[in-house]
């Protein structure tokens, strides 16, 4: 009887050790994920504070925002005012949604008085109004002054999950500033301001594009995520402790 018990118990020990070892590795991973979310929480809170401070400041002249960008390469959400003439024939269309409808954000080159260009996100148009001929009232002519928020350019495609831009159909799924400008029919040797501008809610003639589409209220769920990971780690620790104590009780 004792020999039989010994034979049965022997193989269980390596199995138990393996399970406990795997559990400890998983515990460390869960703690790491929770700690990462705490760090992300701090980053998100700092970002939201910066956005709130910037969006509630007075608009700056373009030259001042350019100096800031040259110094820090970060002018995201900084209010800016710029004057120039739109080149509507160079519209680039970025696929987006607005208030539940799918469509496009219209990025239009604005020629500045010094001859340079800046890409301005004039706002949203519904999917079936992508063609500028269907919204001609909004194709304002002559010199205009635009107030909006400066937006940093993207260094690369933000996610492999995004489709590639369909340049031939003028449909962009990510804001590739250089390609947008290069395909907008701008004159040879053009000089581009190194960031975008998102126009504010000032109505355009005919109501389109709809300005003021910049997303400012960013989600901040990192605390919930951290508590979830830490909670799972605590539950796993309890299971491991019970598993370690069970052989002693059985003995």
Secondary structure as UniProt FT lines:
FT   HELIX           2..55
FT   STRAND          60..61
FT   HELIX           62..72
FT   TURN            76..77
FT   STRAND          78..98
FT   TURN            99..100
FT   STRAND          101..112
FT   TURN            113..114
FT   STRAND          117..126
FT   HELIX           127..129
FT   HELIX           132..138
FT   STRAND          143..152
FT   TURN            160..161
FT   HELIX           167..169
FT   STRAND          171..172
FT   HELIX           177..182
FT   TURN            183..185
FT   TURN            188..189
FT   STRAND          195..199
FT   HELIX           205..207
FT   HELIX           222..250
//
